[in-house]
Amino acid sequence: MSFALGFAGLLLVALYLGKIRSTGRLTWTMPVPANLALRNFGLSLFLAQVGMSSGQDLRGNGQPQRAVPAAGHRVCHGAEP
């Protein structure tokens, strides 16, 4: 019987190193501005991917160009236009 952590092992090591903060002269924490920049960049990539994948459904199925504003209206107002 074998046991392997795989990618979860890497995440556990990263959590542990973040908790102890430093080993000798090596610091394992990230400055707040760098953390915020990476977080916003990741959120932007995620939202761009969601927008691109859902845009295909709205425009690629032969519906008229009015489908995108109508979908936005449904999301904001919860009713048919």
Secondary structure, 3 states (H helix, E strand, C coil): CCCCCCHHHHHHHHHHHHHHCEECCEECCCCHHHHHHHHHHHHHHHHHHHHHHHHHHHHCCCCCCCHHHHHHHHHHHCCCC
